[in-house]
Amino acid sequence: MIKAKTIFVLLLVILGQQSIAQQVQISKEQLIALTPEWKGERFPDGRPKVSDKILTRMKAVSVEEAWAVMKNAGYAYQIAEGWERINPDSVLVGRAVTATFMPGRPDVWKAIDSAGKKTGKRGQNTWAVDLLVKGDVYVADQFGAKRNGPTIGDNVGNAIYAKSGNGIVYDGALRDVEGLKEIGGFTSFYTSYDPSHHNPPGDLNTMIVGINQPTRIRTVTVMPGDVVLGKMGVVVFVPPHLAEKVVTTSEIVRLRDMFGHERLREGKYTAGQIDARWSDEIERDFSKWLNDHINELPVAKEQIQEFLKERTW
């Protein structure tokens, strides 16, 4: 009797593991557990939801400013380099939705695909695309796949843009790049171009294994909900709990630089005075300058007022 019960329990465990193995999308509970530093709003699936206002302010942040804040917080490896680009003069900003692909293997592909079909899903390359909402960025690790690797052409690209209003970060080959450029706002970072396309199960060289799981983009671990900042040929992934600090620090640095450059041109202070820690006199002058120009500066008036509240000069 005891042996029969033991076998029954083992079967339940094995069946449970098979079910979990077929679930490529992270659960809400798992995602919340992996992003404990985020205390703000979340999407229904648990993904951190950095506000649209922070995303708008993030566009003006320089790569160096973002890097400095993250490095000081212990996040020193959040920048991925070496990309081909669509709309290279535009800035890509949004919340990451992640997709992870691996080289195809028939038994695993079939298990995942069968589980997806039971929930009404079809082509694996669109499963994560279906989750996108406005302000998202599709971030996919396609392990650099080139020949017969592209899972994005102009059809999927148009679907991504229609849902997110944004482009992609894609570590793999794209096809239909000319068509993707015609979308206009599809500012994107990708690894290479190839005219072929994935064609499972006939030529099974790629399969999806994770949606909104932690994923690797070059040397960066990317989490769903990270704020993507793409500019100057590199992509920065800002953890959501650091996003506001990054934009606020950037704005303060920008204002101090403007003030310092203006005073240097006027000859009021020397380069040595501006390059060193500012004296109380310069700090008081800076506060007055902020108040005098509060409607003219490239930072919102309400942000400057918040900044001035914390100053003692």
C-alpha positions in Angstrom: 0.0 0.0 0.0 2.8 2.4 1.0 4.7 1.5 -2.3 1.6 2.3 -4.3 1.2 5.7 -2.6 4.9 6.4 -3.2 4.5 5.6 -7.0 1.4 7.8 -7.2 3.2 10.8 -5.6 6.2 10.3 -7.9 3.9 10.3 -10.9 2.3 13.6 -9.8 5.8 15.1 -9.4 6.9 13.9 -12.8 3.7 15.2 -14.5 4.1 18.5 -12.7 7.6 18.8 -13.9 6.6 18.1 -17.5 3.9 20.8 -17.3 6.4 23.3 -15.9 8.9 22.3 -18.6 6.4 23.2 -21.3 5.6 26.6 -19.8 8.0 29.0 -21.5 6.5 32.1 -20.0 7.5 33.0 -16.5 4.7 33.0 -13.9 3.6 36.1 -12.1 4.9 34.8 -8.8 8.3 33.9 -10.2 8.7 37.3 -11.9 7.8 39.2 -8.7 10.2 37.0 -6.7 13.0 37.8 -9.2 12.4 41.6 -9.1 12.0 42.3 -5.4 13.7 45.7 -5.6 10.8 47.1 -7.6 8.2 48.5 -5.3 6.0 50.3 -7.9 3.2 49.4 -10.2 3.3 46.1 -12.1 1.5 44.7 -15.2 -1.1 41.9 -14.5 1.6 39.3 -15.3 4.0 40.8 -12.6 6.3 42.7 -15.0 7.5 46.0 -13.4 5.8 49.0 -15.0 8.0 52.0 -14.9 5.9 55.1 -15.6 5.5 56.7 -19.0 6.8 60.0 -17.5 10.1 58.3 -16.5 10.4 56.8 -20.0 9.9 60.2 -21.6 12.6 61.7 -19.4 14.9 58.8 -20.0 15.3 59.7 -23.7 17.6 62.6 -22.8 19.8 60.6 -20.5 23.4 60.0 -21.9 24.9 56.6 -21.8 27.6 57.8 -19.5 25.2 59.2 -17.0 23.2 56.0 -16.9 26.3 53.9 -16.6 27.7 56.0 -13.7 24.5 55.7 -11.6 24.1 52.0 -12.3 27.8 51.3 -11.6 27.6 53.1 -8.3 24.6 50.9 -7.4 26.6 47.7 -8.2 25.2 47.2 -11.8 28.4 47.5 -13.8 27.5 45.3 -16.8 24.3 46.7 -18.2 25.5 47.9 -21.6 25.5 45.9 -24.8 27.6 47.1 -27.8 28.1 46.3 -31.4 24.8 46.7 -33.2 23.4 47.3 -36.7 20.7 49.9 -36.5 17.4 51.0 -38.1 16.9 54.8 -37.6 20.3 55.4 -36.1 19.6 59.0 -35.3 16.6 58.1 -33.1 16.6 57.1 -29.4 15.0 53.8 -28.4 13.3 53.8 -24.9 10.8 51.4 -23.4 10.1 48.6 -21.0 11.6 45.2 -22.0 9.5 42.2 -22.9 12.1 39.4 -23.2 12.1 36.3 -25.5 14.8 33.6 -25.4 15.5 31.3 -28.3 17.9 28.3 -28.4 19.1 26.1 -31.3 16.3 23.8 -32.4 15.9 20.3 -31.1 13.0 18.2 -32.3 11.8 16.6 -29.1 12.0 19.8 -27.1 10.5 21.9 -29.9 7.6 19.5 -30.2 6.9 19.5 -26.5 6.9 23.3 -26.3 4.9 23.7 -29.6 2.3 21.2 -28.6 1.7 23.0 -25.3 1.4 26.3 -27.1 -1.1 24.9 -29.6 -3.4 23.7 -26.8 -3.7 27.3 -25.8 -4.4 28.5 -29.3 -0.9 29.7 -30.1 0.8 29.2 -33.5 4.2 30.3 -34.8 6.6 30.4 -31.8 8.2 33.6 -33.1 5.1 35.6 -32.3 4.3 34.3 -28.8 6.2 37.1 -27.0 5.1 39.6 -29.6 1.5 39.0 -28.5 2.3 40.3 -25.0 3.5 43.7 -26.1 1.7 46.9 -25.1 2.5 50.6 -25.9 5.8 51.6 -24.5 7.4 48.2 -24.6 10.5 47.1 -26.4 10.8 43.5 -27.8 14.2 42.2 -26.5 15.1 38.8 -28.0 18.2 36.5 -27.6 18.3 34.7 -30.9 21.8 33.5 -30.1 23.1 35.4 -33.2 21.4 33.0 -35.6 21.9 34.0 -39.2 21.1 31.6 -42.1 17.5 30.3 -41.7 17.5 32.1 -38.3 15.5 35.3 -38.8 12.2 35.2 -36.9 11.5 38.9 -37.7 10.7 40.3 -41.1 8.5 43.2 -42.1 5.2 41.3 -41.2 6.3 40.6 -37.6 8.0 44.0 -37.5 4.8 45.8 -38.3 3.0 43.7 -35.6 5.6 44.7 -33.1 5.3 48.4 -34.0 1.5 48.3 -34.0 1.4 46.9 -30.5 4.4 48.7 -28.8 4.9 51.9 -30.9 8.5 50.9 -30.6 11.3 48.9 -32.1 13.4 46.0 -31.0 16.7 44.8 -29.5 17.4 41.5 -31.4 20.6 39.4 -31.1 20.2 37.6 -34.4 19.7 38.3 -38.1 16.7 40.2 -39.4 15.2 39.9 -42.9 13.2 42.4 -44.9 15.3 45.3 -43.5 14.2 47.6 -46.3 10.6 47.0 -45.3 11.3 47.5 -41.6 13.0 50.8 -42.4 9.7 51.9 -44.1 7.8 51.6 -40.8 9.4 54.9 -39.7 9.4 54.7 -35.9 10.8 51.2 -35.8 14.1 52.3 -34.1 15.9 49.0 -33.7 19.2 47.4 -32.7 20.0 44.0 -34.4 23.0 41.8 -35.0 23.0 41.1 -38.7 20.9 40.7 -41.9 20.0 37.5 -43.8 17.4 37.1 -46.5 16.4 33.6 -45.2 13.8 32.9 -42.6 13.2 30.3 -39.9 11.1 27.4 -41.1 10.2 24.9 -38.4 9.8 22.0 -38.3 11.2 21.5 -41.8 14.5 23.2 -40.9 14.5 23.3 -37.2 17.4 25.6 -36.2 15.6 27.7 -33.6 13.0 27.4 -30.9 11.6 29.6 -28.2 12.4 28.5 -24.6 11.6 31.5 -22.5 9.2 34.5 -22.5 9.7 37.2 -19.9 12.4 35.0 -18.3 15.8 36.5 -17.5 17.7 36.5 -20.8 21.2 37.3 -22.0 21.8 40.0 -24.5 25.5 40.0 -25.4 27.1 40.3 -21.9 24.1 41.7 -20.1 21.5 39.9 -18.1 18.2 41.5 -19.0 15.0 41.2 -16.9 11.5 41.9 -18.2 10.5 45.4 -17.2 14.1 46.8 -17.5 14.1 50.2 -19.1 15.8 49.9 -22.5 17.8 53.0 -23.6 19.3 52.6 -27.1 21.4 55.4 -28.5 24.9 56.1 -29.9 25.1 52.5 -31.2 24.8 50.9 -27.7 21.9 49.6 -25.7 21.6 50.2 -21.9 19.3 48.1 -19.8 18.3 50.0 -16.6 16.9 48.0 -13.8 13.4 49.4 -13.1 14.2 50.4 -9.5 17.1 52.6 -10.7 15.2 54.2 -13.6 14.0 57.3 -11.6 17.4 57.8 -10.0 19.1 57.6 -13.5 16.8 60.3 -15.0 17.0 62.6 -12.0 20.8 62.4 -11.7 21.0 63.0 -15.5 18.9 66.1 -15.2 20.9 67.6 -12.4 24.2 66.9 -14.2 22.8 68.5 -17.3 21.7 71.7 -15.4 25.0 72.0 -13.6 26.9 71.6 -16.8 24.8 74.3 -18.5 25.3 76.7 -15.6 29.0 75.9 -15.4 29.6 76.4 -19.1 27.6 79.7 -19.1 29.6 81.1 -16.1 32.9 80.1 -17.8 32.0 81.9 -21.0 31.1 84.9 -18.9 34.4 84.7 -17.1 32.7 84.8 -13.7 34.6 81.7 -12.5 37.7 79.9 -13.5 37.9 76.4 -14.9 39.5 75.4 -11.7 36.6 76.6 -9.6 34.0 74.9 -11.9 35.9 71.6 -12.2 36.4 71.3 -8.5 33.8 70.9 -5.7 31.8 74.1 -5.9 32.0 76.6 -3.1 28.9 77.7 -1.2 29.0 81.0 -3.2 28.8 79.1 -6.5 26.1 76.8 -5.2 24.0 79.8 -4.1 24.6 81.3 -7.6 23.5 78.1 -9.2 20.2 78.1 -7.1 19.6 81.7 -8.2 20.4 80.8 -11.8 17.9 77.9 -11.7 15.1 80.2 -10.4 15.9 82.9 -12.9 15.8 80.5 -15.9 13.3 77.9 -14.7 11.0 78.4 -17.7 13.8 78.2 -20.2 15.7 75.1 -19.2 15.6 71.7 -20.9 14.3 70.1 -17.7 10.6 70.3 -16.7 9.8 73.1 -14.3 8.2 70.8 -11.7 11.4 68.6 -11.7 13.6 71.7 -11.1 11.2 72.8 -8.3 11.6 69.4 -6.6 15.4 69.7 -7.0 15.4 73.1 -5.4 13.4 71.9 -2.4 16.3 69.6 -1.4 19.0 72.3 -1.8 20.2 74.2 1.3 22.0 77.0 -0.6 
